[in-house]
Amino acid sequence: MSRCRLLISAMMLCALAAPVSAQQQFIYPDRGQSPAQQDQDKYQCSQWATQQTGFNPTMPPPIPQASAPPPPGMLGGAFRGAAVGAIGGAIGGNAGKGAAIGSVVGGLFGGIRRNRWAQEQEYNADQQTSAYMAQRSNYFRAMDACLTGRGYTVN
């Protein structure tokens, strides 16, 4: 499930990484600026907005990365638990029973650790997506401010 969420987050970021020209930003020249002047103003405002926000809409967004390798899941935990249980059971006189109990407990804790790791990865991906969207929004607010200051109506 978490890998699916990471993939979806990455796909959303890629889809949102469209260049400025693909953004649905409608610009009307209130002062009768020529198309050449509009292009120049848009370029200069884009440079200024990037400078102000640190966001460059022509760069692809970062792909959410796993912060650490996944811990062993239920199967890995069961094997480890069985090994530890067999040692403990051997000390108590019944290695088979100890291995069985260790296997169940190890599998349970392995599953819990894996689930916790998946939740952390999902949270990190959501945080990265939110940060990207905030930077993107700030960039377009700066673009709007610059273009408005140069005599355009922006929607």
HUPE-V928074 format. One line per field, one symbol per residue. psi: psi as a letter, one per 40 degrees, with the letter a starting at -180 (. if undefined). burial: 1 if it has 24 or more other C-alpha atoms within 12 Angstrom, else 0. A space follows every 50 residues. Layout:
# HUPE-V928074
psi = ???
burial = ???
This chain:
# HUPE-V928074
psi = dddddddddddddddefiiddehghhhhhdefiidddddddddddddddd ddeehheeiiiihhihdiiiiiaddddddddddddddddddeegdddddd ddddddddddddddddddddddddddddddddddddddddddddddddde fihh.
burial = 01001100110110011001000000101000000001001100111111 00001110001111110000011101111111111100000000000111 11111111111001001101110111011001101111111111111101 01000
